[in-house]
């Protein structure tokens, strides 16, 4: 059954600007339960989950009757101000401020529920896991954590990994930032959105180092061992060779120490329509007839 959906933009005051949330919901009042918050990864924004024409996981789940909120972190998508040379915010502000703020905003809009499902692509899964590990009030108000191609470290070794991570991300990008003040990924046509200097450099440290906050030295890895995690589902793609390599995704599962978690590899040999890559898990047309259906059933079963 297909249901007409509505999309509108919501804005939450934040510091000297505002955070953008795309709210996607069915036109008919058929609430199916707990709302869903979606978060993009690095060099990206919320459009990885939806389109104005009604495609994407966010629209698919809204068609199934869910209230979906897709977040643009500060400076990205329709959040303001946009990332610029003097933009100082990094990933720490997403973890400590933006995710808790958006969570509170959604709960206030849904007074009959006390939990929100969390869903993330790529590095967004690391940010969501970090915020969950740090704050017990989020652990008690998040119903589940679903991620696509999320990894905290990249240990896989290949020429493609050297080119994309060791050379481009770890060397060229910091050099570019030194001249530009931020990483203009959209201008270079290497991503959907730009990265601040702080966010990019902090990401580099975490991928190859310890899971510790750059601003106050909070030890997320230690907190993760004590966290009361919600049910989690980590999805990887067979053709995601570098940015969400299946072995690195499994490493993140082990590091977090989830008590209730499942792992899925999207591959033809597993019965899927494609051997999905990093973006294709969310953007390929076949996904709506493939794993999106299983995701809908997973949410409905909770």
Secondary structure by P-SEA (a helix, b strand, c coil): cbbbbbbbbbbbbcccbbbbbbbbbbcccccccbbbbbbbccccccccccccccccaaaaaaaaccbbbbbbccccccccccccccccccaaaaaccaaaaaaaaaaaacccccbbbbbbccaaaaaaaaaaaccaaaaacccbbbbcccccccccccaaaaaacccccccaaaaaaaacccccccccccccccccaaaaaaaaaaaccccccccccccaaaaaaaccccbbbbbbbccccccccaaaaaaaaaaaccccbbbbbbccccccccccccccccccccccccaaaaaaaaaaac
